[in-house]
Amino acid sequence: MFTTLAVAARDRRRLAEITAVVGRYGLSAVLARLGLDGKGEEDQRPEPLARRTRMALEALGPSFVKMGQILSTRSDLLPPEWIAEFERLQSGALTMDFGVLRPQVEAALGAPPEEIFARFDLEPLAAASIAQVHRAALHDGTEVVVKIRRPHIRHRIEADLRLIAELARAAEQSSSEIARYRPRALVAQLSEAMLNELDFTIEGRNADRFAADFARNPDVVIPQIYWQHTSETVLVQDYLEGVPPVDAAQLVRAGIDPHRLAKIGAEAVLDMVLLNGRFHADPHPGNLRGMEGSRVGLLDFGMVGTVTPRRRSELIGFVQSLAGSDGERMAEVLANWTEGTDISRSSLVQGAEQLIARHGQGDVDLPAIVADLMGLMRKERVAAPPDLVLILKALVTIEGVLSRVDPGFDLVKAMNGAWTRALFSKRDTEALKNWAIGTLLDLSAVGDELPRMIRAASRRLTEDRPVQSSAVEGRLIARAVRQVGVMIALCVLAGGGLVAAAIWFGPS
């Protein structure tokens, strides 16, 4: 099995372990679908293939569990029964005796933890596949948590990532149909996420960036990182006292207003996506806290996504086209999201019209919209851009969390305020200057195309056309003339804007 893979000698033992697990769970059909191995015969076992695959991923450990968790967000690639199984993935990490971790902790801290901290709890607070967490207190009385990476896990994960990358390469080369789904891009996303999570200094820097983003918002609490005690393998940060937002009644008992908490949480996540350009990619209840004063605390910045200005504009355009029942505009957004594929324009328009027909009236159900959007991608056999999937997953996750504690909460309605903040809250004068000049230069560049567009419109107006198509042609000509008019207006505005910008930003 996997005999065609080019595997380095150092990884062959791990490959043998993977092969054994694949055989134990009867996954030859999965390999055949990937074009790797096996005869494609369905194993005659009572458990469904999706469930056996999930169990195999759990048996293979953190790298494969993380891969399955990423796949659980890819309803553009997998049918519902597979998504449901992969959403159940758990690492099954057991706590480790601190004696096993002590040598690594002392090496990272430069001294025993009993000297560094006024109190250090030997019993772990929590355990995951990559790290274990202990509570402690600094000498000034500050309560902190100490996150410790499991020993030797980096070598294991790096070996797994090399093997998974080779599997993706082989699968992509084996079939043009599989290549449509870009498995190597998916594995690249997995590798980046895993390697970032292994280095706790990356998580610490992410936390510092989020703290800067929300420095003027006292309702959003980001734990402070204590860099004098933090390294690649050990992270020390504030302990946030609070309640995970899983039950409204529990929040009320803790003196927290669920409605206010939902509002603050929604504004925080939307500001991340639409204003700050970086967002917490996994805002599930375990990474959130309802805190005193109905504030929101954020934890675990190992997985962070970024939002480009283009993607932000597309997201706003998608929601606005849905609200305005504008199929043409939505089709343009879908064209951007499927760029580089052979999906036809007519399919995009049809898909946009279906989305509008199902979701363009009444209350907006974000999870249902995303499910149908991903279903459209799956039907057309194209993979959505990984960064878009991460954004949508974060939005759907936070919508589910907040609607659980405040059933009347509507994330899409909350976007209106976020759009306003995104438009009028530039981070500083320099950012505003760059944005304004860039936008004006883009608009002024359209002027180069005006003579050609005017000549083309003139020719269409004077050419003879068959009578039977005159009505259609008339609409096309009218639309072309309107577009030219808009372009002229924009270029006039851009020209004036450039003059103003030169005066405003030029040397005084």
N, C-alpha and C positions, 0 to 999 in steps of 0.2 A: 504494500500500500504506500502511496506517495513516492513510488520508485523514480518518478521522472523529476522530482524536485532536486535542484542543485543546492545541497545543504552542506555547510561547513562541518568539519569533523567535530568541532566543539559543541554543535547543536544536535548531533545524531542521537545521543541518549535521550534528550528531551523529545525528539521526533518519535523515538520508539515508544515513549510514554503516551504521546498523543495518539499514535496508531493503536495502541492497546485500548485506550478509552473509546476511540471511534468504533473499534470492533466490539467492545463490551456493550455498547448501546445500539448496535446495529444501524450504523449511519452510512452504509454504502450507497444508499439512494441519494443522500445529500451530496456525497462526493461525485456521484455520476452527474447530478444536476450542475455541479460546478465544473464538470469536464475534467476532473482530476483522476478519478479512479473508480473502481466498483462497476458492477454490471447494471446498476440502476434498479435492481429488484427490491421491492418493498419488503422489509423485514417483517415476518409474521409474528408480531408481538402485540399484546393488548394495548400498550400505551401508544398514543398517536406519535407520529414522527416529530412534530414540533416539540412535544413534551420531552421526548428522549433527547432531542438536540439541546434543550435547555438544561437537562440533567447532566449531559456530557460537558457543557460549558462550565457548570458549577464544579464538576469534578476536576476540570483542567486548571482552575485557579484564577487569580485576579485578572490577568490579561484577557482571558477568554470571557470572563464574566463582564468585564468592561466593554468588550466588543459586543456582547449580547445586549448590554444596556444601551449602547449607542444604536444598535439595530432596532431596539424597541421603540425608538423615536422615528424610524424610517418606514412609516406606513406607505411611502411612495415606492418602496421596494418589496415589502412583505405583506401578505394577506392578514386579515384580522386575527385569525387563530394563532399565527406565529407571533404577532405583536403582543397578544394577551399572555402567551407563555413567557416571552422574553421580559415582559414587565414584572414578572414574578422572580426574576433572577436575584439571588442573594449570595453574597460571598461566603457565608457560613463561617466567618472568621472566629476562631476561639481566642480567648484572652491568653496571654503569655505570662508566665511568672516573671516578675520584675528582675529576678536574678539573671535571666537570660539576656535582658535588655541592658543591665547595668554597665557592662564594659563599654558598650556603644555610647550610652548616655554620658558616662564620665569622660570619655574621649572627646565628645562634642562640647561639653560644658567646661572641661578643664579641671574639674573637681567633682567629688561626690555630690549628688543632688541635695543631701542633707546639709552641706555647707553653703550651697548656692541659695537654697530656699529656707525660709523660717519653718515651713512645714511642707512635707512631700508625702502624698498618700501612695503607699505601695500597691494598694488595690486599685485596679484600673477603673476609670469612669466609663469608658466605652472602648470597643475594639472594632476594627475594620480590616479589610484584606491587606491594606498597605501600612496602616499605622495603628498604634494604641495610644489612648489618651489617659493621662493622670491629672488629678487636681493637686494644686500646690498653693503656697502663699509666699509672696516676696517678704523681705525683711521689714518693709514699711507697712505691711498688713494687706497689700493688694492681693486679691484672689485671682489666680491665673490657672490656665490649663497648660499642660506640657504634652505636646504631640510628638510621639517617638516612632520613627520608621522601623519597620520590622527588619531584623538582620538578614543580609544576603538576598533580599528580595529584588534589588536592582538587577543583579545578574540574571535571575530567573526571568524577570519581565523583559529584559533586553533580548534574551534568547527567544522568548515567545514572539516578540515583535518581529524579529528577523524571519522566523518561520511563517508567521502570518503574512508578512509582506511577500514572501516567496510563494505562498499559496495563492495570494491575490494575483501576482504576476502570471503564474501558470494558468489560473482560471481565466484571466483576461485574454491570454494568448490562445486559449483552447477554443474560444467561441466568440464570434462577433456579437451574438445576442447578449452574452454575459458582459462583454466590453461596454455595451450601452449603459450599464449601471455603474461604470467607473469604480470597480472594486479597489483599485490601487489608491484612488483619492479617499475612499472610505477608510482604508487602512492608515493612510497618512494622517487623517484626522484622529484616529485611535492612537497612533504612536505619539502624536504631539500631546494629546490629553494625558496619556499615561506618563510620559517622561516629565511633563510639567508637574504632575501630582507627586512624583518621586522626589522632586527638589523643593524642599519647604521654603527656601529663600524666595522662590517664585511666588508661592502662595503669600508669603509675607509682603512682598512688594505689591502684589495685587491688593491686599488689604489696605496698604498705605495709600494706593491710588484711589480706592473707593472712599477712604476717610477724607481725602482731599476733595473728592467730588461732592461729598455731603457735609463739608465742614461748616456750611452755613445753615444746615438743616438739623436742628436739635432733636427732631423726631425720628431720625434714622441713626442708629448706634452701630459703629464699626469697632470691633475690638482693637485695642492698641497692641502692636507687636513690640516685644522687648528684644531688640536686636543684639544686645550684649550677650544674650543667652540663646540666640537663634542661629541655626546653621542648616546645611542641606538635609541633615537627618533628625534634627530636633527643632521644634517650633514652640515658642512660649508667647502666649497672648492672654489678654484679659478674659476672665470668666464672666460670661453674661448671665446674670440671674434673670430668669424669665420663664414663660410658659410656651411650649410649642403650640402654634395655632391650629389645633386639630378639632377643638370643640368649643362652641360659643359659650356654653354654660360654665366650662372650666375657666375661660377667660374672665367672665363676669365675677366668678368667685374670687379671682385674683385681683379684682378691682380694675380690670381692663375693659374698655369700651370696644366691643367687637366691630361696630360700625366705623368708628374712628380708626381702629387698627387697619381695617380693610382699605379705607381711603388712603391712609399714609403708605401702606404697602404697595398699593396700585400706583400711586404717584411716584414712589421710589423706583419701581421697576420700569415704568414708562419713561422716567427721566433718564435712566440708564440707557435704554434703547434709543430714544428719540433725541436726547440732548447730550449726554456724556460720551456716547460712542463706545461704551464698554458695559457689560452687564453680567450679573451673576447667572451662570448657565444652568444652575441646578437649585432653584429656590423651592425645594420641597420642605415640609414642616420641620424636619430634623435640622435644617439649616436656617430656620427662622425662630425668633423669640418675640412673644408679646411681653413688653417690659413695663415697669411702673410708669404711669403717665400716658399709657396707651401708645408708647413708642414701639418702634420695630427694630429688633436687633438682627444683624446678618452674620452668619458664620460660614466658614469653609470656603475659601476663595481659591481652591485648587483648580476649579474649572471655570474659566472666565471667557466670554465671547466678546467679539468686537463687531461694531456696526459701521460700515462705510457710509459716507453721505449718499452715495447712489442707492444703497440698499434701504436706507432710511426713507428716501424719497419714494422708492418703489412700494414700501410697506404702507406709507400714507396714501399713495395713489391707489393701491389695492382696496383699502378700506373705503376710501372716498368713492371709488367707482362702484363698489358694492352698494353703498348708501344711495348713490345717485342713479343706480341701474344703468350704468354706462358700460355696455359690453365692449365697445371699441377700446376704451381706455384700459379696461381690465385685460383685454387680449394683449395690449402692448406690454403690460406688466408681466403677463405670463410668458410672452416672447423673450423678455429679458431673463426670466428664471429658467428658460429652457434653451438658452443660447448655446450654440454648438451642437445641437441635436437636429434630427431631420423631421421633427414634428411640423405638420403643415399649418399654415395660417388659418385655414378653414377649421381645423381641429381645435385650435386655440380659441377662435371666436365661438365655436359651438360649446366648448368647455366653459368659457366665460358666461355665456348665456344661461347655461345650466346652473352655474353657481349663483347667478343673480336670481334666477327663477326660484331657487330653493331657499336663498338666504337674504334676498334683497328687500324683503318686506317684514315689518314687525321687529321684535327683539332679535338681537344678533347673538347667536350661539357660537362663540369662538371655537370650542373644541369640534363642533360639527362642521364648521367651515373648513378648518384645517384638515379634518378627516376627509372631506370631499375633495379638497385641493390635492391632498396626497393620493387619493384614489384616482383622480384624473391623471396624475403623473404616472401612477402604476399602470393604468389602462394604456397610456401611450408608450409605456416601457422606456421611460426616461427617469433619471435620478435628479432630484432637486439639489441645488447647491448646498453643500454641508453647512455653510454659515447661516443660510436661511433656515434650514431645519433646526439648528441650534436656537435661533431667535424664536421661532414659532413654538418650539418645545418649552422654552422658558416662559413665554406668554401663556401658553395653555396650562402649564404647571401652576403658575401663580394665580391664574384665574380659578383653577380648581380649589386651591388652598383658601383663597379669600372668599369665594362663594360658599364654602363650607361654614365659615364662621359668620358670614353675613349673606344670607340667601338672596337678598335683594341687590347684591352687588353686581355691577355691569362694567367689565373692563373696557369694552369698546367705547362706551359713553365717556369713561374717564380719559380716553385718548384725546378728546377735544381740548381739554385744558393742557395736556402735555404738548400738543401741537403748538399751542400759543406760546408756551414756555420755550419750545424749541426754536420758534421763529424770532422771538424777541429777547432771548437770554443768551447772547453771545458771551463766551467766557472772558474775553478781554478785548481791548482795543485792537491789538495786533491781529487776533483771530477775525474780528469784524472786518478789518482792512483787507486781509487776504481773501475772505469770502466775497466781499463786495467787488474787488478788482477782478477776481477770477470769474465771477458771474458776468460782469460787464464785458470782459474780453471774449467770453464765449458767445455772448449775444452779438457783439460787434462783428465777430467772424462770419456771422450769417450774411452780412452785407456782401461778402465775396460771391455769394450764390444768387443774389438778387437779379443781376442782369440776365443770367441764364434762365431763371424761373419766369421772369417777365416775358422773355422771348418765347419760351415754351407755351405759356398761357396764351400769348397772342396768336401763335400758330394754331392752337386748338380752337380758338374762337373763329378763325377765318377759314379753316379747312372744311371741305364738304364732308358730311357724314350721312350714312344711310338713314332713311326716315324711321325705320323700325327701332333704331337704337337712340333716337334723338333725345328722348326723355332721360334715359340713363346718362348719356353723354352730357346733357345739360346740367344734371346734378353734379357730375364729376368736374365739369368746367367751373361751375359756381363754387364748388369746394376749393378748387385750385386757386381761383381768384381770391377767395377769402383768406387762404393760407398766405398768398403773396402779400395781401394787405396787412395781415398780422405781422409778417416778417418785416415789412417796411416800418410799421409802427415800433416794433421792438428795436430795430436798428437805430431809428431816430432817438428813442429813449436811451439806447446804449451809448450812442454818440454823445448825447448830452450828459449822461452819467459819467462817461470817461473824462469829459472836461471838468465836471464837478469833482471827480475823484482826484484828478491831477492837481486841482486847486487845494482840495482838502488835505490830501496826503503828501503833497509836494513840499519841498523845502520852504520854510517861511522866511 
